[in-house]
Amino acid sequence: MSDGLAQFSRGARMSVPVVVASAPFAVLFGALAVDNGFTVAEATLMSATIFGGASQLVGIELFGQHVAPWLVVLSIFAVNFRHVLYSAAIGPHIAHWPWLQQAVAYFFLTDPQYAEAERIREQGRKIGFAWYMGMALTLYVCWVVESGLGALFGKLIPNPHALGLDFLLPIYFLGIVMSFRNRPRWLPIVIASAAASMIAYKTVGSPWHVSLGALAGVLLAAALPVRESKPVEASA
Amino acid sequence: MSTTVWIILAGAVATYLTRVGGHLVLSRFQRLHPRVEAGLNAVPAAVLTTLVAPATLTAGPSELAALAVAAIVALRGGMMTMFLAGAATLIVLRHFIG
């Protein structure tokens, strides 16, 4: 049990940069949600049940524009569609957990959660439920509470721009992209996804640039000649 | 319940389906084709890149410099060092050049 507790707090500690980076977005989301006609309770409910920053921001944006409800839901689905790929990638590595733990874990499968789980796997270690939930619950509680606070007090932040609040997440995501740089075909994949997402952003528009950009990188990786995984520098 | 609450709950169900769906669909296959595996292996870098690259389209010099500093620091330092270096660059430059 104490080992589980140690793993849990290790997960909680790993969430700190993400908590710092996502806090402004939680507050921003809360403030904008109320601005777009949500109540404080509805804003908090959205954070508590969807738990996906980008999709929530897109959702309230469209809600504020009074588009049809089904279109709002479809856009949330489109922004979050990338999780299908995370789910497929991480699934085999947690398939030995009891099914209820898996069902719970998938609810918390956010971008940073997936990224850190991948890094653990890359270091050759196992993904444990206690570690996973330590990170997930810390992120979740902070996200929900901060959204609620943002909805309550959002208009009181004096100058979010000077604090760089709006640009912290791209910096954080760039760091994660860089941490994968030793993977096979990293550079061509990143270039393909970057180019495709920027073109899609300019043409089709948000939120489709995420799915289309990712698809470009994944298809490129699948299309390139399959490289045999040979023991590296065995003779050296 | 209000329309808003229905939108939120439907969005939540849709989101959960994306998070559990990839595994449920792929776990039906016994053995993955090497190309599928190569594609899955590319997922993290591919997806996360799309959350960064379009942000550079609307970025000014301060934001681009912050990303550049973060990328360089990431070659040596850990996640937190990289993040703090990028954020500090952003705040300082925005203070001086906007």
Chai-1 contact restraints between the chains, C-beta under 6 A:
chainA,res_idxA,chainB,res_idxB,connection_type,confidence,min_distance_angstrom,max_distance_angstrom,comment,restraint_id
A,P17,B,M79,contact,1.0,0.0,6.0,A-B,restraint_1
A,P17,B,M80,contact,1.0,0.0,6.0,A-B,restraint_2
A,P17,B,F83,contact,1.0,0.0,6.0,A-B,restraint_3
A,E42,B,T4,contact,1.0,0.0,6.0,A-B,restraint_4
A,L45,B,I8,contact,1.0,0.0,6.0,A-B,restraint_5
A,M46,B,I8,contact,1.0,0.0,6.0,A-B,restraint_6
A,T49,B,A12,contact,1.0,0.0,6.0,A-B,restraint_7
A,I50,B,G11,contact,1.0,0.0,6.0,A-B,restraint_8
A,I50,B,A12,contact,1.0,0.0,6.0,A-B,restraint_9
A,I50,B,T15,contact,1.0,0.0,6.0,A-B,restraint_10
A,G52,B,T15,contact,1.0,0.0,6.0,A-B,restraint_11
A,G59,B,G11,contact,1.0,0.0,6.0,A-B,restraint_12
A,P69,B,T3,contact,1.0,0.0,6.0,A-B,restraint_13
A,P69,B,I7,contact,1.0,0.0,6.0,A-B,restraint_14
A,V72,B,I7,contact,1.0,0.0,6.0,A-B,restraint_15
A,V73,B,A10,contact,1.0,0.0,6.0,A-B,restraint_16
A,V73,B,G11,contact,1.0,0.0,6.0,A-B,restraint_17
A,V73,B,A14,contact,1.0,0.0,6.0,A-B,restraint_18
A,I76,B,G11,contact,1.0,0.0,6.0,A-B,restraint_19
A,I76,B,A14,contact,1.0,0.0,6.0,A-B,restraint_20
A,F77,B,A14,contact,1.0,0.0,6.0,A-B,restraint_21
A,N80,B,T15,contact,1.0,0.0,6.0,A-B,restraint_22
A,N80,B,T18,contact,1.0,0.0,6.0,A-B,restraint_23
A,F81,B,T18,contact,1.0,0.0,6.0,A-B,restraint_24
A,R82,B,V47,contact,1.0,0.0,6.0,A-B,restraint_25
A,H83,B,T18,contact,1.0,0.0,6.0,A-B,restraint_26
A,H83,B,R19,contact,1.0,0.0,6.0,A-B,restraint_27
A,V84,B,T18,contact,1.0,0.0,6.0,A-B,restraint_28
A,V84,B,G21,contact,1.0,0.0,6.0,A-B,restraint_29
A,V84,B,G22,contact,1.0,0.0,6.0,A-B,restraint_30
A,L85,B,V43,contact,1.0,0.0,6.0,A-B,restraint_31
A,S87,B,R19,contact,1.0,0.0,6.0,A-B,restraint_32
A,S87,B,G22,contact,1.0,0.0,6.0,A-B,restraint_33
A,S87,B,H23,contact,1.0,0.0,6.0,A-B,restraint_34
A,A88,B,G22,contact,1.0,0.0,6.0,A-B,restraint_35
A,A88,B,L26,contact,1.0,0.0,6.0,A-B,restraint_36
A,A89,B,L40,contact,1.0,0.0,6.0,A-B,restraint_37
A,A89,B,V43,contact,1.0,0.0,6.0,A-B,restraint_38
A,G91,B,H23,contact,1.0,0.0,6.0,A-B,restraint_39
A,G91,B,S27,contact,1.0,0.0,6.0,A-B,restraint_40
A,Y106,B,R19,contact,1.0,0.0,6.0,A-B,restraint_41
A,Y106,B,V20,contact,1.0,0.0,6.0,A-B,restraint_42
A,L109,B,R19,contact,1.0,0.0,6.0,A-B,restraint_43
A,E118,B,P44,contact,1.0,0.0,6.0,A-B,restraint_44
A,G164,B,A87,contact,1.0,0.0,6.0,A-B,restraint_45
A,G164,B,L90,contact,1.0,0.0,6.0,A-B,restraint_46
A,G164,B,I91,contact,1.0,0.0,6.0,A-B,restraint_47
A,F167,B,E63,contact,1.0,0.0,6.0,A-B,restraint_48
A,F167,B,L90,contact,1.0,0.0,6.0,A-B,restraint_49
A,P170,B,V52,contact,1.0,0.0,6.0,A-B,restraint_50
A,P170,B,A55,contact,1.0,0.0,6.0,A-B,restraint_51
A,I171,B,A70,contact,1.0,0.0,6.0,A-B,restraint_52
A,I171,B,G86,contact,1.0,0.0,6.0,A-B,restraint_53
A,Y172,B,F83,contact,1.0,0.0,6.0,A-B,restraint_54
A,F173,B,L48,contact,1.0,0.0,6.0,A-B,restraint_55
A,F173,B,L51,contact,1.0,0.0,6.0,A-B,restraint_56
A,F173,B,V52,contact,1.0,0.0,6.0,A-B,restraint_57
A,L174,B,V52,contact,1.0,0.0,6.0,A-B,restraint_58
A,L174,B,L67,contact,1.0,0.0,6.0,A-B,restraint_59
A,L174,B,A70,contact,1.0,0.0,6.0,A-B,restraint_60
A,G175,B,A74,contact,1.0,0.0,6.0,A-B,restraint_61
A,G175,B,M79,contact,1.0,0.0,6.0,A-B,restraint_62
A,G175,B,M82,contact,1.0,0.0,6.0,A-B,restraint_63
A,G175,B,F83,contact,1.0,0.0,6.0,A-B,restraint_64
A,I176,B,L48,contact,1.0,0.0,6.0,A-B,restraint_65
A,V177,B,A45,contact,1.0,0.0,6.0,A-B,restraint_66
A,V177,B,L48,contact,1.0,0.0,6.0,A-B,restraint_67
A,V177,B,T49,contact,1.0,0.0,6.0,A-B,restraint_68
A,M178,B,A74,contact,1.0,0.0,6.0,A-B,restraint_69
A,F180,B,P44,contact,1.0,0.0,6.0,A-B,restraint_70
A,F180,B,A45,contact,1.0,0.0,6.0,A-B,restraint_71
A,W186,B,A45,contact,1.0,0.0,6.0,A-B,restraint_72
A,I189,B,A42,contact,1.0,0.0,6.0,A-B,restraint_73
A,I189,B,A45,contact,1.0,0.0,6.0,A-B,restraint_74
A,I189,B,A46,contact,1.0,0.0,6.0,A-B,restraint_75
A,V190,B,A45,contact,1.0,0.0,6.0,A-B,restraint_76
A,V190,B,T49,contact,1.0,0.0,6.0,A-B,restraint_77
A,S193,B,A46,contact,1.0,0.0,6.0,A-B,restraint_78
A,S193,B,T49,contact,1.0,0.0,6.0,A-B,restraint_79
A,S193,B,T50,contact,1.0,0.0,6.0,A-B,restraint_80
A,A194,B,T49,contact,1.0,0.0,6.0,A-B,restraint_81
A,A194,B,A53,contact,1.0,0.0,6.0,A-B,restraint_82
A,S197,B,T50,contact,1.0,0.0,6.0,A-B,restraint_83
A,S197,B,A53,contact,1.0,0.0,6.0,A-B,restraint_84
A,S197,B,P54,contact,1.0,0.0,6.0,A-B,restraint_85
A,M198,B,A53,contact,1.0,0.0,6.0,A-B,restraint_86
A,M198,B,P54,contact,1.0,0.0,6.0,A-B,restraint_87
A,M198,B,L57,contact,1.0,0.0,6.0,A-B,restraint_88
A,Y201,B,P54,contact,1.0,0.0,6.0,A-B,restraint_89
A,H209,B,T50,contact,1.0,0.0,6.0,A-B,restraint_90
A,H209,B,P54,contact,1.0,0.0,6.0,A-B,restraint_91
A,V210,B,T50,contact,1.0,0.0,6.0,A-B,restraint_92
A,G213,B,T50,contact,1.0,0.0,6.0,A-B,restraint_93
A,A214,B,A46,contact,1.0,0.0,6.0,A-B,restraint_94
A,A214,B,V47,contact,1.0,0.0,6.0,A-B,restraint_95
A,A214,B,T50,contact,1.0,0.0,6.0,A-B,restraint_96
A,G217,B,A42,contact,1.0,0.0,6.0,A-B,restraint_97
A,G217,B,A46,contact,1.0,0.0,6.0,A-B,restraint_98
A,V218,B,G39,contact,1.0,0.0,6.0,A-B,restraint_99
A,V218,B,A42,contact,1.0,0.0,6.0,A-B,restraint_100
A,V218,B,A46,contact,1.0,0.0,6.0,A-B,restraint_101
A,A221,B,A38,contact,1.0,0.0,6.0,A-B,restraint_102
A,A221,B,G39,contact,1.0,0.0,6.0,A-B,restraint_103
A,A221,B,A42,contact,1.0,0.0,6.0,A-B,restraint_104
A,A222,B,R35,contact,1.0,0.0,6.0,A-B,restraint_105
A,A222,B,A38,contact,1.0,0.0,6.0,A-B,restraint_106
A,A222,B,G39,contact,1.0,0.0,6.0,A-B,restraint_107
A,V226,B,P34,contact,1.0,0.0,6.0,A-B,restraint_108
